[in-house]
Amino acid sequence: MNFSLTMSPSDLLLLLPEILLTSWLCLILIIDFSFPRLPNEQLAYLSIAGLVATLGCLAWFDITDITGTLFANMFVLDRMALFFKMFIVGSTILVILASIDYIHRFKFFRGEYYFLIVMSALGMMFMASANDLLSVFVTLEFSTFGFYVLVAYLREDMASNEAGIKFFILGVFAAGLLAYGISLVYGETGKLVFSDMKAAQATPGLAIGFLLIFGALGFKIGAVPFHSWIPDTYHGSPTPVTAFLSIAPKGAAFAILLRMFFVALATFKPIWVLLLVAASILSMTYGNIVAIAQKNMKRLLAYSGIAQIGNVLIGLAAGTKMGSDAILFYLLTYLFANLGAFAIIIAVSEAIGSEEIDDYSGLGRRSPFLAFSMLIFLLSLAGVPPLAGFIGKLYIFVAAMKEGLYALITVGLINIVISMYYYLIVVKKMYISEPHDPSPLKVSG
């Protein structure tokens, strides 16, 4: 590998979004330390300003078709990387907007909260451009570090502390899987860059190595059987952090999975399709069945998220350009539906102090706007036409159908019916059940 740190102005241009966000990250920290009494809203808007500037830069790159590679192909900027970076930055902006009214629960370190959110987004942007196993490891750990702190940010809340400990322990375990998997792959191939592995011979060591790497990334996306951290972490984390965890890291991880399966392992497709089909079926079925018994909205969306990842894995199992495009579209629809549902949870929680499904009884009368918004978001997650979630699922299924994955599609359709049941439980509570308190809901902001 001919690696050089010498960079031309055109090379630096490829890193402009990351350089811009890194500079803004330092600015957030400096202003927070210099003006400790700065209102929470101003810190939030300062963070959003930097993210909007970064988003604009990425959009400019996309429009003008600025692409390329750096550091001996370790860093790649292509259309897919640009999509995932805009996806990550956009979700970060929405999460910070949802945090403004919630963050009053933090007695201290409000500036650090925004710093950690933006820092995690920066790490995930680098993940989207990771094109070799070493950069995958470094960027994944960098992005996860901020989440270790954010999950346990409610220091006086035992559930938050417990969630932080579980997330940290399992995160370290996943990092170990990733490191060991990388060492096996490098030992078998002598290569780290994905595109250099196309000609690798199938060996037991290579298979085990990539299986371990998939396990580590499976932890990141929350696929069964690597999902055990999700329910308690989602439940105990501050709700905006839960919303962030539910979407942005999954997008970054799928950027890596697409490169790994479609580039490095393209010649081994008949083998890894079986792995992805099994993971998809397990994730969809387990997530949807367990979601039925949930009494808490965050836990319901946690298991729903596991099932949604099963749907995305259908597109990955298709192993085609159409499957890849379907994944991108599906993640985009999931971004708005899932973050929208969490935004309603935050608003209701701020008004009534509860996240239990039973306390949503009569919400349609107490706050028609919140109830209708939640209805739309849940129906989109379920895949009800003509909402965007339906189009996303249809796109995924068509891509799988063209590859003859009929059994997988059948399981997916059955799981859509199952998911409709528990989403409609919430709808029934909002529109049919009698409210515990008939007074109108007062929502801040």
Phi and psi in degrees as a GROMACS rama.xvg file:
@    title "Ramachandran Plot"
@    xaxis  label "Phi"
@    yaxis  label "Psi"
@TYPE xy
-89.9868  94.1248  ASN-2
-103.969  131.93  PHE-3
-140.594  141.307  SER-4
-92.5809  -2.05374  LEU-5
-69.2373  126.999  THR-6
-129.792  135.771  MET-7
-89.4355  166.843  SER-8
-56.4323  -35.124  PRO-9
-68.114  -31.53  SER-10
-67.9837  -43.7397  ASP-11
-61.7754  -32.0187  LEU-12
-59.3464  -37.0041  LEU-13
-63.4378  -26.5939  LEU-14
-95.8999  5.73713  LEU-15
-56.0301  -44.8759  LEU-16
-59.7432  -42.6049  PRO-17
-68.6648  -39.1601  GLU-18
-63.5241  -43.0207  ILE-19
-61.7567  -46.0563  LEU-20
-70.9185  -34.0485  LEU-21
-63.8615  -43.0607  THR-22
-62.8466  -40.6885  SER-23
-68.2861  -33.3395  TRP-24
-61.2548  -44.2508  LEU-25
-64.5102  -38.2373  CYS-26
-63.6917  -41.8657  LEU-27
-58.3854  -45.4383  ILE-28
-66.2425  -42.9629  LEU-29
-64.3423  -45.6188  ILE-30
-66.5216  -38.7193  ILE-31
-64.1032  -41.2904  ASP-32
-71.9766  -35.2258  PHE-33
-77.046  -31.8923  SER-34
-127.914  75.4787  PHE-35
-63.0639  -20.2239  PRO-36
-98.4816  12.5769  ARG-37
-61.2528  131.155  LEU-38
-57.3178  147.168  PRO-39
-55.4169  -41.0072  ASN-40
-61.6839  -37.5116  GLU-41
-68.5733  -37.3302  GLN-42
-64.2466  -39.7314  LEU-43
-63.9018  -46.6096  ALA-44
-68.6727  -31.5847  TYR-45
-63.163  -44.5903  LEU-46
-62.8524  -43.1845  SER-47
-64.1718  -37.3613  ILE-48
-59.3058  -44.0374  ALA-49
-65.2448  -38.5898  GLY-50
-69.1069  -38.3679  LEU-51
-64.995  -41.104  VAL-52
-61.5568  -41.5465  ALA-53
-65.0252  -41.6522  THR-54
-62.4788  -40.738  LEU-55
-62.8207  -40.0493  GLY-56
-62.598  -43.8971  CYS-57
-64.7383  -39.252  LEU-58
-64.505  -38.4895  ALA-59
-62.875  -42.9578  TRP-60
-58.5535  -42.6143  PHE-61
-67.3153  -43.2351  ASP-62
-66.5934  -41.759  ILE-63
-90.8158  2.41007  THR-64
58.3462  48.9712  ASP-65
-86.6113  112.543  ILE-66
-138.754  169.361  THR-67
159.926  -176.733  GLY-68
-130.561  157.462  THR-69
-137.07  162.32  LEU-70
52.5082  55.443  PHE-71
54.1485  46.3081  ALA-72
70.3466  12.1935  ASN-73
-71.637  -30.5876  MET-74
-118.794  124.793  PHE-75
-125.209  136.926  VAL-76
-120.132  105.027  LEU-77
-131.307  -174.272  ASP-78
-59.968  -39.5446  ARG-79
-66.6577  -43.3501  MET-80
-61.6161  -40.7719  ALA-81
-63.3095  -41.5257  LEU-82
-59.3197  -50.1986  PHE-83
-67.1084  -33.4755  PHE-84
-66.7214  -42.801  LYS-85
-65.8186  -37.1591  MET-86
-59.4583  -46.8778  PHE-87
-66.9365  -47.1529  ILE-88
-65.6463  -41.4923  VAL-89
-62.0376  -43.4759  GLY-90
-65.9476  -34.476  SER-91
-65.1733  -41.1616  THR-92
-60.3179  -46.3203  ILE-93
-64.1613  -38.3974  LEU-94
-66.9856  -40.9869  VAL-95
-65.5205  -39.5064  ILE-96
-60.2493  -40.1468  LEU-97
-71.3093  -18.2817  ALA-98
-84.3508  -18.9073  SER-99
-57.3816  -47.7611  ILE-100
-80.7168  -22.4064  ASP-101
-78.6645  -31.0973  TYR-102
-70.8925  -8.26313  ILE-103
-63.7504  -15.5952  HIS-104
-68.9855  -21.0327  ARG-105
-85.1492  118.498  PHE-106
-73.9337  -30.6932  LYS-107
-137.455  171.219  PHE-108
58.8188  41.5018  PHE-109
-72.8531  -38.1394  ARG-110
-63.2339  -39.8369  GLY-111
-65.0685  -29.8483  GLU-112
-60.1261  -49.8691  TYR-113
-65.6905  -36.7116  TYR-114
-59.4684  -46.0134  PHE-115
-68.7602  -36.3771  LEU-116
-61.444  -48.9718  ILE-117
-68.0462  -37.0852  VAL-118
-62.4637  -42.522  MET-119
-62.7896  -39.7013  SER-120
-62.524  -40.0607  ALA-121
-61.5282  -45.0928  LEU-122
-60.4061  -39.7107  GLY-123
-71.3251  -29.13  MET-124
-63.3945  -41.9758  MET-125
-65.2155  -36.5168  PHE-126
-58.1761  -40.1665  MET-127
-63.1869  -23.2122  ALA-128
-103.516  1.16546  SER-129
-66.9982  125.168  ALA-130
-123.738  9.4349  ASN-131
-146.368  164.602  ASP-132
-67.888  -33.0424  LEU-133
-66.5551  -45.4401  LEU-134
-68.6233  -29.7268  SER-135
-60.0367  -47.7028  VAL-136
-63.0033  -48.5538  PHE-137
-64.7216  -47.4466  VAL-138
-69.5542  -36.2834  THR-139
-64.1264  -44.214  LEU-140
-68.033  -36.5091  GLU-141
-63.3725  -42.667  PHE-142
-70.2524  -31.5167  SER-143
-76.8597  -27.2188  THR-144
-55.5197  -45.4629  PHE-145
-63.0931  -35.7978  GLY-146
-67.8097  -32.1495  PHE-147
-56.5682  -39.1074  TYR-148
-79.2849  -43.5976  VAL-149
-63.3765  -38.587  LEU-150
-60.8056  -37.4141  VAL-151
-100.3  26.7358  ALA-152
-69.2717  -27.0854  TYR-153
-82.8428  83.8694  LEU-154
-63.4697  -28.6012  ARG-155
-90.0662  1.14673  GLU-156
-102.076  117.261  ASP-157
-62.8738  -35.4459  MET-158
-64.1999  -38.7899  ALA-159
-67.1931  -41.4554  SER-160
-62.971  -43.6907  ASN-161
-63.2038  -41.9313  GLU-162
-61.8554  -41.2025  ALA-163
-63.1223  -42.2301  GLY-164
-64.9814  -46.2085  ILE-165
-63.1441  -43.3926  LYS-166
-63.6432  -40.3146  PHE-167
-66.4211  -48.0004  PHE-168
-61.8259  -47.4196  ILE-169
-71.1442  -30.1368  LEU-170
-65.5302  -40.6483  GLY-171
-64.8547  -39.7133  VAL-172
-61.5028  -43.2492  PHE-173
-64.3119  -38.0333  ALA-174
-62.9095  -37.901  ALA-175
-63.9004  -43.0315  GLY-176
-58.5969  -44.5364  LEU-177
-63.5295  -46.6222  LEU-178
-62.2124  -43.8131  ALA-179
-68.109  -39.1394  TYR-180
-62.7333  -42.5681  GLY-181
-62.1493  -42.0466  ILE-182
-63.0762  -38.7189  SER-183
-67.1401  -44.4463  LEU-184
-63.488  -44.0595  VAL-185
-65.9528  -38.1149  TYR-186
-63.8364  -33.8645  GLY-187
-82.3497  -33.2874  GLU-188
-111.116  -25.2941  THR-189
71.6979  13.7322  GLY-190
-123.77  152.962  LYS-191
-120.941  -32.3748  LEU-192
-74.7247  134.361  VAL-193
-55.4084  -47.1825  PHE-194
-65.6559  -22.1634  SER-195
-79.512  -8.65587  ASP-196
-95.1535  0.253155  MET-197
-58.8851  -35.7177  LYS-198
-90.7717  8.0522  ALA-199
-65.8834  145.932  ALA-200
-85.3738  141.853  GLN-201
-70.1789  119.521  ALA-202
-133.535  158.641  THR-203
-57.6495  -39.8253  PRO-204
-63.3968  -40.8659  GLY-205
-65.7682  -42.0034  LEU-206
-63.0989  -44.8288  ALA-207
-65.263  -40.199  ILE-208
-60.1243  -49.3264  GLY-209
-69.6396  -29.5874  PHE-210
-64.8627  -40.3288  LEU-211
-66.8365  -39.6084  LEU-212
-64.1952  -42.0052  ILE-213
-62.4427  -36.6884  PHE-214
-61.8702  -42.8721  GLY-215
-64.6048  -42.9186  ALA-216
-72.8857  -29.2705  LEU-217
-62.8166  -34.7601  GLY-218
-61.7097  -41.8394  PHE-219
-65.0669  -39.9901  LYS-220
-89.9564  -13.0247  ILE-221
78.7714  34.1826  GLY-222
-83.8559  146.489  ALA-223
-68.7171  134.304  VAL-224
-99.5883  26.7226  PRO-225
-106.824  29.1037  PHE-226
-102.155  -3.13049  HIS-227
-60.5071  -22.6617  SER-228
-77.8658  -20.8963  TRP-229
-65.9356  -53.5534  ILE-230
-57.7002  -51.1049  PRO-231
-69.6733  -35.7049  ASP-232
-68.0539  -44.1912  THR-233
-63.0768  -41.0036  TYR-234
-68.0944  -42.6008  HIS-235
-86.5208  -21.2751  GLY-236
-71.1845  155.93  SER-237
-54.6442  137.784  PRO-238
-57.7988  -40.2898  THR-239
-61.5768  -34.2971  PRO-240
-67.4946  -40.564  VAL-241
-58.5064  -44.4949  THR-242
-60.4937  -42.2352  ALA-243
-64.7803  -45.0952  PHE-244
-62.2329  -30.2203  LEU-245
-75.1417  -13.2523  SER-246
-134.599  -52.7221  ILE-247
-63.1572  -49.8749  ALA-248
-62.0151  -30.2573  PRO-249
-67.0374  -40.7568  LYS-250
-61.3491  -45.5174  GLY-251
-62.8323  -40.5822  ALA-252
-67.2923  -37.3439  ALA-253
-69.4262  -27.8171  PHE-254
-59.686  -41.7763  ALA-255
-71.1623  -43.4614  ILE-256
-60.895  -39.4725  LEU-257
-63.0547  -42.3089  LEU-258
-67.7724  -40.0006  ARG-259
-65.9394  -49.4064  MET-260
-78.3162  -39.4121  PHE-261
-84.0153  -19.7797  PHE-262
-112.002  -66.1175  VAL-263
-64.3177  -38.6521  ALA-264
-111.544  23.4208  LEU-265
-57.9709  -36.8376  ALA-266
-76.5648  -12.2998  THR-267
-105.408  23.5892  PHE-268
-54.7473  -42.9807  LYS-269
-58.1497  -24.6618  PRO-270
-84.0037  -51.0471  ILE-271
-75.9166  -17.2633  TRP-272
-60.9913  -39.9719  VAL-273
-62.527  -40.558  LEU-274
-61.869  -45.6953  LEU-275
-69.6734  -36.7499  LEU-276
-61.9862  -44.4943  VAL-277
-63.7319  -45.3168  ALA-278
-63.6653  -37.7894  ALA-279
-64.8893  -48.521  SER-280
-62.2599  -45.6221  ILE-281
-61.9205  -43.9586  LEU-282
-66.5823  -48.2643  SER-283
-60.8377  -49.6609  MET-284
-69.0238  -48.8316  THR-285
-62.9579  -48.3714  TYR-286
-58.9774  -46.1463  GLY-287
-70.3858  -41.0978  ASN-288
-66.7834  -44.4605  ILE-289
-70.6435  -30.0184  VAL-290
-61.5942  -28.9475  ALA-291
-58.7206  -35.7213  ILE-292
-86.6111  -0.873717  ALA-293
-76.5364  143.93  GLN-294
-111.777  -6.74472  LYS-295
-115.037  136.841  ASN-296
-62.9721  -40.622  MET-297
-67.4841  -38.3879  LYS-298
-69.4825  -35.7209  ARG-299
-61.4399  -45.3933  LEU-300
-70.5  -24.6771  LEU-301
-64.1673  -50.3241  ALA-302
-71.417  -33.9649  TYR-303
-60.1868  -39.2803  SER-304
-63.5352  -37.6984  GLY-305
-61.0106  -43.5833  ILE-306
-65.4318  -39.6062  ALA-307
-62.4044  -36.9592  GLN-308
-63.5147  -34.9733  ILE-309
-58.9692  -38.4163  GLY-310
-64.5973  -42.3238  ASN-311
-63.9554  -36.8503  VAL-312
-65.241  -22.0015  LEU-313
-61.933  -45.2329  ILE-314
-62.8905  -37.7939  GLY-315
-67.3049  -38.7805  LEU-316
-65.8962  -27.9448  ALA-317
-60.1409  -36.586  ALA-318
67.0542  28.0197  GLY-319
-126.886  171.476  THR-320
-61.5734  -38.6146  LYS-321
-64.9138  -40.3136  MET-322
-61.919  -41.1208  GLY-323
-63.3168  -45.8655  SER-324
-63.3404  -37.6707  ASP-325
-64.0534  -38.1066  ALA-326
-61.9739  -45.2857  ILE-327
-61.6824  -44.5366  LEU-328
-66.7621  -42.2543  PHE-329
-61.6874  -44.2637  TYR-330
-62.4578  -35.193  LEU-331
-66.4517  -43.1186  LEU-332
-66.7323  -37.9991  THR-333
-65.487  -35.9622  TYR-334
-54.809  -53.2193  LEU-335
-72.9373  -40.1488  PHE-336
-67.9181  -44.7369  ALA-337
-71.9374  -46.9687  ASN-338
-65.2978  -33.7727  LEU-339
-63.0872  -43.6842  GLY-340
-62.4965  -41.3965  ALA-341
-67.5748  -33.8876  PHE-342
-62.7873  -39.0986  ALA-343
-66.8902  -40.0302  ILE-344
-59.8539  -42.4765  ILE-345
-62.2243  -45.9221  ILE-346
-62.9678  -44.6183  ALA-347
-67.5141  -41.3755  VAL-348
-61.9107  -40.0277  SER-349
-65.2317  -31.6843  GLU-350
-82.9847  -39.9019  ALA-351
-117.254  -7.6944  ILE-352
72.2269  26.2338  GLY-353
-144.789  149.486  SER-354
-118.806  11.4411  GLU-355
-76.7641  142.283  GLU-356
-61.8038  -36.8332  ILE-357
-60.826  -29.8749  ASP-358
-79.1548  -0.755946  ASP-359
-87.5451  2.16421  TYR-360
-57.0394  129.183  SER-361
72.5913  13.9401  GLY-362
-61.5014  -29.6304  LEU-363
-61.4234  -27.9177  GLY-364
-91.4868  -34.5029  ARG-365
-77.4937  -34.3024  ARG-366
-151.668  84.684  SER-367
-55.6196  -36.9779  PRO-368
-65.9915  -47.6977  PHE-369
-63.3926  -41.6906  LEU-370
-64.5432  -44.3022  ALA-371
-65.7701  -39.9002  PHE-372
-62.0561  -45.6372  SER-373
-62.2713  -39.041  MET-374
-57.3879  -47.8344  LEU-375
-63.2366  -44.1005  ILE-376
-64.8592  -42.5583  PHE-377
-67.6142  -40.795  LEU-378
-66.346  -33.883  LEU-379
-66.8389  -41.683  SER-380
-61.981  -35.3412  LEU-381
-74.1319  -22.5519  ALA-382
90.0473  36.7788  GLY-383
-87.1  129.013  VAL-384
-70.1194  150.349  PRO-385
-98.1552  25.0864  PRO-386
-71.1927  163.181  LEU-387
-60.9193  -33.6404  ALA-388
-61.1672  -34.6944  GLY-389
-65.0884  -44.2848  PHE-390
-63.618  -39.7644  ILE-391
-61.9974  -45.9604  GLY-392
-65.7036  -40.1258  LYS-393
-61.3314  -43.6453  LEU-394
-59.3557  -45.5214  TYR-395
-60.826  -46.6534  ILE-396
-67.1621  -38.3863  PHE-397
-64.1028  -41.4937  VAL-398
-61.1189  -40.8701  ALA-399
-70.6543  -36.4479  ALA-400
-63.0732  -38.5734  MET-401
-66.5777  -17.9817  LYS-402
-101.439  6.99338  GLU-403
77.3762  21.8085  GLY-404
-89.1313  58.3954  LEU-405
-69.113  -37.4122  TYR-406
-64.2898  -40.5429  ALA-407
-65.3593  -40.1295  LEU-408
-63.8577  -40.5258  ILE-409
-60.4224  -45.4423  THR-410
-62.0149  -39.8155  VAL-411
-61.9437  -42.5799  GLY-412
-65.565  -40.823  LEU-413
-60.8414  -40.4756  ILE-414
-70.4753  -28.1195  ASN-415
-62.5616  -42.1214  ILE-416
-62.602  -43.0856  VAL-417
-62.0541  -43.326  ILE-418
-64.9799  -34.2435  SER-419
-57.8935  -34.9076  MET-420
-61.5081  -52.2676  TYR-421
-77.1945  -25.5956  TYR-422
-67.2254  -38.5649  TYR-423
-71.8517  -21.2284  LEU-424
-60.6025  -43.6531  ILE-425
-66.4563  -42.5907  VAL-426
-61.4218  -41.9743  VAL-427
-60.4679  -43.8895  LYS-428
-59.5129  -43.2035  LYS-429
-70.2865  -36.6349  MET-430
-111.673  -18.0772  TYR-431
-113.785  -41.7351  ILE-432
-67.0956  149.32  SER-433
-74.722  138.003  GLU-434
-70.6205  145.668  PRO-435
-69.5909  -30.8329  HIS-436
-133.13  113.452  ASP-437
-74.9684  -8.12098  PRO-438
-68.5795  148.757  SER-439
-58.5693  145.64  PRO-440
-80.3392  128.415  LEU-441
-95.1464  115.116  LYS-442
-111.71  130.257  VAL-443
-76.5865  162.688  SER-444
